């Protein structure tokens, strides 16, 4: 099911926030090591919920090149353009993804790829951000609004009650003319991702 990730960078995040006051729910989560092992950055992920959107803020120390596991260049969704060779180096590229499960009580326990799409849990996948990590820390963020098209799935409908999984995917050393492909598409799977999980309030 890893292949359901689409090689699409989300667009259309240009709407402005309403001047009306909205209730918000703020959560923090540890960024885990690859495959969910250990803790890479305590409280490095933040989620802000409202009745019309969710916003993710992501911050952690940049992993040292060669200090972690890399996906292979062919671990991309079917039909996606080829990904450049994935090798350690400086600077490296990372992308940030959100897996939003509108009805976590309907998940297969735990919420996972089986709950993406037209399922009782109504899971959707969004690309939040991408960056070239040139400094000591990685900062990424992204916002998902009601009505915004996902890369995969039916689209978020329950921002205040959804379970949200966020994952950082490594793409290896920045690759010149193919940097756009690295920044704007999926690669790898849970064994290579650095995740954080926000349970429903």
Secondary structure, 3 states (H helix, E strand, C coil): CHHHCCCCCCCCCCCCCCCCCCCCEEEEEEEECECCCCEEEEEEEEEEECCCEEEEEEEEECCCCCCCCCCCCCCCCCCCCCCCCCCCCCCEEEEEEEEEECCHHHCCCCCCHHHECCCCCCEEEEEEEEEEECCCEEEEEEEEECCCCCCECCCCCCCCCCEEEEEEEEEEECCHHHHHHHHCCCCCCCCCCEEEEECCC
